[in-house]
């Protein structure tokens, strides 16, 4: 019998070892678990002419911003699949290659076309899903809804599959159906506990429904099973640090930062390094807690090496946090100029919200809170366009609330806080007392 992947799709290899390692490697990738790169390398060694492990390995390189390696392996996969590969495998390789090459809209079109024919090709289906997926970084204002609707369309093909339940449940949560999303995600998590994406998705549901204490316990109980080298290890602890801030425990948040989020110690991919560090330090400062300048300076120096030029709007916004907090006006001005040029050339799908946020952050850091309010108010509904999750984007609303407080507009700030507490009634708002400055 011909080899198949875990979803029953044929694999163009005669090697038992290559097929086994490829299946395992894909599962490790879909679960965000350690060993994915090494397992895929075993598949490649067992059958160097088998294209699929090459393109999967290229995707892992892309996770870690190893662009040259990712593109070279994608190019090789294209050559190999043209010599030996089914129509499905050729489309699979091409779709992943487009994503790796940053050809966003072509990759989205190719993904959707591919899924129509092969809905159980989970690795391709994973591309538009999640907070850092193709949909989230497309500039779409409705990417949360788009992910949910895509999962609903293909749900009949997956049933009780641990990976699909994880991602479908998270899509529900981000689209506002938090109770159902949490239930579905927990179902997937219980089917495979060695699944960092599931633990992460459950934490997002807990964030949205205000289950801060339960989220803290989940991380404490589960994180010892997950190696520090895991792709989401630091980010899962970042969620725990957010919970500490909800309890106004800045010491614990800073301890988590020092343990796993500080660029000098983390093993996370560059995008997570920059966004987790910048957003946590900014929140601490905005809520009125003291953040040593050296933490900002060290993290900023590392971030500048990872993202020296304007790139994804989500990364640019977080790089602006560093530049604003360290008063690096030259870096901020240069990045803003590039962003505005891309906007003028029609090459910034997220649109005018990106430069507006950057300017507002600079005004906030310069203690011009009234201007920060003025700049953010018209674009709050468009912040979703920068991508990321709701938990990550809430930083912008937090900045707006604190700016309202510090500019004397307490009733407007109170109204926003009350709306949040209505959504998440178990939260406390004591953390905001120090934020008035």
C-alpha positions as CSV (number, residue, x, y, z in Angstrom):
1,X,0.0,0.0,0.0
2,X,1.3,3.5,-0.9
3,X,2.4,5.7,1.9
4,X,-0.1,8.3,3.2
5,X,0.1,11.2,5.6
6,X,-2.0,11.2,8.8
7,X,-4.9,12.7,6.9
8,X,-5.0,9.9,4.3
9,X,-3.3,11.9,1.5
10,X,-0.8,9.9,-0.7
11,X,3.0,10.6,-0.3
12,X,5.4,10.2,-3.2
13,X,8.0,8.1,-1.4
14,X,8.8,4.4,-1.3
15,X,10.7,4.8,2.0
16,X,9.0,3.7,5.2
17,X,11.5,5.8,7.2
18,X,10.9,8.9,5.2
19,X,7.1,8.6,5.4
20,X,7.2,7.9,9.1
21,X,9.6,10.8,9.8
22,X,7.6,13.2,7.6
23,X,4.3,12.3,9.4
24,X,5.9,12.8,12.8
25,X,7.6,16.0,11.7
26,X,4.3,17.5,10.5
27,X,2.6,16.6,13.7
28,X,5.4,18.2,15.7
29,X,5.0,21.3,13.6
30,X,1.2,21.4,13.9
31,X,1.6,21.0,17.7
32,X,4.4,23.6,18.0
33,X,6.5,20.9,19.7
34,X,10.3,20.5,19.8
35,X,12.1,18.3,17.4
36,X,10.2,19.3,14.3
37,X,13.4,20.4,12.4
38,X,15.4,17.3,13.3
39,X,12.5,14.9,12.5
40,X,12.1,16.5,9.0
41,X,15.8,16.3,8.4
42,X,15.5,12.5,9.1
43,X,12.8,12.3,6.4
44,X,15.0,14.2,4.0
45,X,18.0,11.9,4.7
46,X,15.9,8.8,4.2
47,X,14.7,9.9,0.8
48,X,16.4,13.1,-0.5
49,X,14.1,13.1,-3.6
50,X,10.9,13.3,-1.5
51,X,9.8,17.0,-1.9
52,X,7.4,17.4,1.0
53,X,9.9,17.3,3.9
54,X,12.0,19.9,2.1
55,X,9.1,22.4,1.9
56,X,8.1,21.6,5.5
57,X,11.7,22.2,6.6
58,X,11.7,25.4,4.7
59,X,8.6,26.5,6.7
60,X,10.4,25.8,10.0
61,X,13.3,28.0,8.7
62,X,10.8,30.7,7.9
63,X,9.4,30.6,11.5
64,X,12.8,31.5,12.7
65,X,13.4,34.2,10.1
66,X,16.1,32.2,8.3
67,X,15.0,33.6,5.0
68,X,17.9,32.4,2.7
69,X,17.7,28.9,4.0
70,X,13.9,28.9,3.7
71,X,13.9,30.1,0.2
72,X,16.6,27.8,-1.0
73,X,14.8,24.7,0.4
74,X,11.5,26.0,-1.1
75,X,13.3,26.3,-4.5
76,X,14.6,22.7,-4.2
77,X,11.2,21.4,-3.2
78,X,9.8,22.9,-6.3
79,X,12.4,21.1,-8.5
80,X,11.9,17.8,-6.7
81,X,8.1,17.8,-6.8
82,X,8.2,18.6,-10.5
83,X,10.2,15.4,-11.0
84,X,8.3,13.2,-8.6
85,X,5.0,14.3,-7.1
86,X,1.3,14.2,-7.5
87,X,-0.9,17.1,-8.5
88,X,-1.7,17.6,-4.8
89,X,1.9,17.6,-3.8
90,X,2.9,20.1,-6.5
91,X,0.1,22.5,-5.3
92,X,1.1,21.9,-1.7
93,X,4.7,22.8,-2.4
94,X,3.8,25.8,-4.5
95,X,1.4,27.2,-1.9
96,X,3.9,26.9,1.0
97,X,6.7,28.3,-1.2
98,X,4.6,31.4,-2.0
99,X,4.0,31.9,1.7
100,X,7.7,31.5,2.5
101,X,8.6,34.0,-0.2
102,X,6.3,36.6,1.3
103,X,4.0,36.7,-1.7
104,X,1.0,37.2,0.6
105,X,-1.9,37.6,-1.7
106,X,-0.8,34.9,-4.1
107,X,-0.3,32.6,-1.2
108,X,-3.8,33.2,0.1
109,X,-5.3,32.6,-3.3
110,X,-3.3,29.5,-3.8
111,X,-4.3,28.3,-0.3
112,X,-8.0,28.7,-0.8
113,X,-7.9,27.0,-4.2
114,X,-5.9,24.1,-2.8
115,X,-8.2,23.6,0.1
116,X,-11.2,23.3,-2.3
117,X,-9.6,20.2,-3.8
118,X,-7.8,18.8,-0.8
119,X,-9.5,20.1,2.4
120,X,-7.6,17.6,4.6
121,X,-4.2,19.0,3.7
122,X,-3.7,20.3,7.2
123,X,-0.3,21.9,6.6
124,X,-1.7,24.1,3.8
125,X,-4.9,24.8,5.8
126,X,-2.7,26.0,8.7
127,X,-1.2,28.8,6.6
128,X,-4.1,31.3,7.0
129,X,-5.0,30.3,10.6
130,X,-3.6,31.7,13.8
131,X,-2.6,35.2,14.9
132,X,0.5,35.2,12.7
133,X,-1.2,33.5,9.7
134,X,-1.7,34.7,6.1
135,X,-5.2,36.1,7.0
136,X,-4.0,38.0,10.1
137,X,-1.1,39.7,8.2
138,X,-3.1,40.4,5.0
139,X,-4.4,43.8,6.2
140,X,-8.0,42.4,6.3
141,X,-10.3,44.1,8.9
142,X,-12.3,40.9,9.2
143,X,-9.5,38.3,9.4
144,X,-10.9,36.9,12.7
145,X,-14.2,36.2,11.0
146,X,-12.5,34.9,7.9
147,X,-10.6,32.3,9.9
148,X,-13.7,31.2,11.7
149,X,-15.7,30.8,8.4
150,X,-12.9,28.9,6.8
151,X,-12.8,26.4,9.6
152,X,-16.6,26.0,9.5
153,X,-16.4,25.2,5.8
154,X,-14.0,22.4,6.2
155,X,-15.0,21.1,9.7
156,X,-16.9,18.1,8.2
157,X,-13.6,16.8,6.8
158,X,-11.8,16.7,10.2
159,X,-14.1,15.5,12.9
160,X,-12.4,15.0,16.3
161,X,-8.9,15.8,15.0
162,X,-6.7,17.3,17.7
163,X,-5.0,19.8,15.5
164,X,-8.2,21.0,13.8
165,X,-10.2,21.4,17.0
166,X,-7.3,23.5,18.4
167,X,-7.3,25.9,15.5
168,X,-11.1,26.0,14.9
169,X,-11.7,26.6,18.6
170,X,-9.2,29.5,18.6
171,X,-10.8,31.0,15.5
172,X,-14.2,30.9,17.3
173,X,-12.7,32.6,20.4
174,X,-11.0,35.4,18.3
175,X,-14.3,35.9,16.4
176,X,-16.2,36.5,19.7
177,X,-17.7,33.1,20.4
178,X,-15.5,32.7,23.5
179,X,-17.5,30.0,25.4
180,X,-17.8,27.7,22.4
181,X,-14.3,28.4,21.3
182,X,-12.9,27.5,24.7
183,X,-14.9,24.3,24.8
184,X,-13.8,23.2,21.3
185,X,-10.1,24.1,22.0
186,X,-10.1,22.2,25.3
187,X,-11.4,19.2,23.5
188,X,-8.5,19.3,21.1
189,X,-6.1,19.9,24.0
190,X,-7.4,16.8,25.8
191,X,-6.8,14.7,22.8
192,X,-3.1,15.7,22.6
193,X,-1.6,17.4,25.6
194,X,1.8,17.6,23.9
195,X,0.4,20.4,21.9
196,X,1.7,23.9,22.5
197,X,-0.8,25.5,20.1
198,X,-3.7,24.0,22.0
199,X,-2.3,25.2,25.4
200,X,-1.9,28.6,23.8
201,X,-5.3,28.7,22.3
202,X,-6.9,27.7,25.6
203,X,-5.0,30.6,27.3
204,X,-6.5,33.0,24.7
205,X,-10.0,31.8,25.6
206,X,-9.2,32.2,29.3
207,X,-7.9,35.7,28.6
208,X,-11.1,36.6,26.9
209,X,-13.4,35.2,29.5
210,X,-11.3,36.6,32.4
211,X,-10.2,33.2,33.9
212,X,-6.9,34.7,35.0
213,X,-6.4,32.4,38.0
214,X,-7.2,29.3,35.9
215,X,-4.9,30.4,33.2
216,X,-2.1,30.8,35.7
217,X,-2.7,27.3,37.1
218,X,-2.8,25.9,33.5
219,X,0.6,27.3,32.7
220,X,2.2,26.2,36.0
221,X,0.9,22.6,35.6
222,X,1.6,22.2,31.9
223,X,4.8,24.2,31.1
224,X,7.2,21.7,32.8
225,X,6.2,19.2,30.0
226,X,7.4,21.7,27.3
227,X,11.0,22.3,26.6
228,X,12.3,25.9,26.8
229,X,13.4,25.5,23.2
230,X,9.7,25.1,22.1
231,X,8.6,27.7,19.6
232,X,5.8,28.9,22.0
233,X,7.5,28.4,25.4
234,X,8.2,32.1,25.9
235,X,5.0,33.3,24.5
236,X,2.9,31.0,26.8
237,X,4.8,32.5,29.8
238,X,4.1,35.9,28.3
239,X,0.4,35.1,28.7
240,X,1.1,34.3,32.4
241,X,2.9,37.6,32.7
242,X,-0.3,39.4,31.4
243,X,-2.2,37.6,34.1
244,X,0.2,38.9,36.7
245,X,-0.4,42.4,35.5
246,X,-4.2,41.9,35.7
247,X,-3.5,41.2,39.4
248,X,-1.2,44.2,39.6
249,X,1.8,42.0,40.3
250,X,4.5,43.8,38.4
251,X,7.3,41.9,40.3
252,X,6.1,38.6,38.9
253,X,5.7,39.9,35.4
254,X,9.2,41.2,35.5
255,X,10.5,37.9,36.9
256,X,8.8,36.1,34.0
257,X,10.4,38.5,31.6
258,X,13.8,37.9,33.0
259,X,13.4,34.2,33.0
260,X,12.1,33.5,29.5
261,X,11.3,36.7,27.5
262,X,14.4,38.8,27.7
263,X,16.2,38.6,24.3
264,X,19.4,37.4,25.9
265,X,17.7,34.3,27.3
266,X,14.8,33.5,25.0
267,X,14.9,30.8,22.3
268,X,11.8,32.1,20.6
269,X,11.5,33.0,16.9
270,X,12.4,36.7,16.2
271,X,8.8,37.9,15.8
272,X,7.9,36.5,19.2
273,X,11.0,37.9,20.8
274,X,10.3,41.4,19.6
275,X,6.6,41.5,20.2
276,X,6.5,39.8,23.5
277,X,9.3,41.9,25.0
278,X,8.1,45.2,23.7
279,X,4.5,44.7,24.6
280,X,5.1,43.5,28.1
281,X,7.6,46.2,29.0
282,X,5.3,48.9,27.5
283,X,2.3,47.6,29.4
284,X,4.3,47.6,32.7
285,X,5.3,51.2,32.0
286,X,1.9,52.3,30.9
287,X,0.3,50.9,34.1
288,X,2.6,53.0,36.2
289,X,5.3,50.4,37.1
290,X,9.0,51.1,37.0
291,X,10.9,49.4,34.1
292,X,14.7,49.7,34.4
293,X,16.0,51.6,31.4
294,X,18.6,48.9,30.8
295,X,15.8,46.4,30.0
296,X,14.5,48.7,27.3
297,X,17.9,49.4,25.9
298,X,19.0,45.8,25.8
299,X,15.8,44.6,24.2
300,X,15.9,47.5,21.7
301,X,19.4,46.6,20.7
302,X,18.5,43.0,20.0
303,X,15.3,44.0,18.2
304,X,17.2,46.4,15.9
305,X,19.3,43.4,14.7
306,X,16.2,41.3,14.0
307,X,14.1,43.9,12.3
308,X,16.5,46.6,11.1
309,X,14.1,47.7,8.3
310,X,10.3,48.2,8.1
311,X,8.6,44.9,7.4
312,X,5.3,43.5,8.7
313,X,3.1,46.2,10.2
314,X,2.7,44.0,13.4
315,X,6.5,44.0,13.8
316,X,6.7,47.7,12.9
317,X,4.3,48.7,15.6
318,X,6.3,46.8,18.2
319,X,9.6,48.3,16.9
320,X,7.9,51.7,17.4
321,X,7.3,50.8,21.0
322,X,11.0,50.3,21.5
323,X,11.9,53.5,19.7
324,X,9.4,55.5,21.6
325,X,10.3,54.1,25.0
326,X,14.0,54.7,24.4
327,X,13.4,58.1,22.8
328,X,15.3,56.9,19.7
329,X,13.8,59.6,17.5
330,X,16.1,58.8,14.6
331,X,15.0,55.2,14.4
332,X,11.3,56.1,14.8
333,X,11.5,58.8,12.1
334,X,13.3,56.4,9.7
335,X,10.8,53.6,10.2
336,X,7.8,56.0,9.9
337,X,9.2,57.4,6.7
338,X,9.4,53.9,5.1
339,X,5.9,53.0,6.3
340,X,4.5,56.2,4.8
341,X,6.3,55.6,1.6
342,X,4.9,52.0,1.4
343,X,1.4,53.5,2.1
344,X,1.8,56.0,-0.7
345,X,2.9,53.3,-3.1
346,X,-0.1,51.1,-2.2
347,X,2.2,48.5,-0.7
348,X,0.8,48.6,2.9
349,X,-2.3,46.5,3.0
350,X,-3.0,47.4,6.6
351,X,-3.4,51.0,5.5
352,X,-3.2,54.4,7.4
353,X,-3.7,52.8,10.8
354,X,-0.1,51.8,10.9
355,X,1.5,55.3,10.8
356,X,-1.3,56.6,13.0
357,X,-0.4,54.1,15.7
358,X,3.3,54.8,15.4
359,X,2.8,58.5,15.8
360,X,0.4,58.0,18.7
361,X,3.0,55.8,20.5
362,X,5.6,58.4,20.1
363,X,3.3,61.1,21.4
364,X,2.5,58.9,24.4
365,X,6.1,58.3,25.2
366,X,6.8,62.0,25.0
367,X,4.0,62.6,27.5
368,X,1.8,64.4,25.0
369,X,-1.2,62.4,26.0
370,X,-3.8,64.6,24.4
371,X,-2.2,64.2,21.0
372,X,-1.9,60.5,21.5
373,X,-5.7,60.4,22.2
374,X,-6.4,62.5,19.1
375,X,-4.3,60.2,16.9
376,X,-5.7,56.9,18.2
377,X,-9.4,57.8,18.5
378,X,-10.2,57.7,14.7
379,X,-8.3,54.4,14.1
380,X,-9.1,52.2,17.1
381,X,-11.6,50.2,15.0
382,X,-8.9,49.6,12.4
383,X,-6.2,48.3,14.7
384,X,-7.3,44.8,13.8
385,X,-5.6,45.3,10.4
386,X,-2.1,45.0,11.8
387,X,-2.7,41.3,12.7
388,X,-1.9,39.4,15.8
389,X,-4.4,38.3,18.3
390,X,-7.0,40.3,20.3
391,X,-4.9,39.9,23.4
392,X,-1.8,41.4,21.6
393,X,-3.7,44.2,20.0
394,X,-5.4,45.2,23.3
395,X,-2.1,47.0,24.1
396,X,-3.2,49.8,21.7
397,X,-6.5,50.2,23.6
398,X,-4.6,50.1,26.9
399,X,-2.4,52.9,25.6
400,X,-5.5,54.9,24.6
401,X,-7.2,54.4,28.0
402,X,-4.1,55.5,29.9
403,X,-3.7,58.5,27.6
404,X,-7.3,59.5,28.3
405,X,-6.6,59.2,32.0
406,X,-3.5,61.3,31.9
407,X,-5.0,64.0,29.7
408,X,-7.9,64.3,32.2
409,X,-10.6,62.6,30.2
410,X,-11.5,60.2,33.0
411,X,-15.2,59.6,32.0
412,X,-14.2,58.4,28.5
413,X,-11.5,56.2,30.1
414,X,-14.0,54.8,32.6
415,X,-16.5,54.0,29.9
416,X,-13.9,51.9,28.1
417,X,-12.9,50.1,31.3
418,X,-16.5,49.4,32.2
419,X,-17.0,47.9,28.8
420,X,-14.0,45.6,29.2
421,X,-15.1,44.6,32.7
422,X,-18.5,43.8,31.3
423,X,-16.9,41.4,28.8
424,X,-14.6,39.9,31.4
425,X,-16.4,40.4,34.7
426,X,-13.8,38.5,36.8
427,X,-11.0,41.0,36.0
428,X,-9.9,43.6,38.5
429,X,-9.2,47.2,37.5
430,X,-6.9,48.0,40.3
431,X,-3.9,48.0,37.9
432,X,-5.2,51.2,36.4
433,X,-4.9,53.2,39.6
434,X,-1.2,53.7,39.2
435,X,-1.6,54.5,35.5
436,X,-3.1,57.9,36.0
437,X,0.5,59.2,36.6
